[in-house]
Amino acid sequence: MSEQRILIVLHQETSSPGRVGHELQRRGFRLDIRRPRFGDPLPHDMSRHAGAVIFGGPMSANDPDAYISREIDWIGVPLREQKPFLGICLGAQMMVRHLGGTVESHPRELVEIGYYPLRPTDAGRSLMTWPGKVYQWHREGFSLPSGADLLATGDTYPNQAIRVGPRAYGIQFHPELTHAMMVRWTTKGAPRMEQPGAQGRQDHFAGRFIFDQAVRQWLDDFLDLWIGRADTPAP
């Protein structure tokens, strides 16, 4: 049973793994939720976990906090063991930092908050069908580290999805978002929607109505590729 656990790393007291967590549970996995920011340890190896997901948060992968450094260093564990790893937004930026890449803001301080176009590369298109727009909430982007494959690109922040080795992925967007999470983010984070490049709150909900079904299908296809099911792991 221990091999059916997925390590979930969250960064706020009220954070949730959202739809990603729901879908992993539906596939038979148990969620082992850790919050290193509040003192939870990270495992020394992946022998008791089938995979790991590091989610996003309002902090930066460049912040000097000790838990940020610990998480960045820890990503070497699943990478060395070639266990499935997924970094979402901040989690992807942490993986890029671990690999020697950079995380920085847009030269004109533009943000992506709302729904923005996504274009798969040839490598990404060979893996699955991608949604035309995805939900974003970030003020920094990441470089393409040496040895990583670029799977999808965007306009404001060109590196939107990458693969490292056979089992590790990083994505800048948020497929985990539920309707309740969108309500919470756009309420608590309302001032951020005044930043250059951000979309208004009404556009967030209108975009969800149009694009969420394609994002939901993408997540299902991605999880088939990345982790499979607890009783039928991905090859």
Secondary structure, DSSP 4 states (H G I P E B T S, - for coil): -GGGEEEEE--STT---HHHHHHHHHTTPEEEEE-GGGT----SSSTT-SEEEE---SS-TT---HHHHHHHHHTHHHHHHT--EEEETHHHHHHHHHTT--EEE-TT---EEEEEE-EE-HHHHTT----SEEEEEESEEE---TTEEEEEE-SSSS--EEEETTTEEEESS-TT--HHHHHHHHHHTGGGGGSTTPPPHHHHHHHHHHHHHHHHHHHHHHHHHHTB-SSSB--
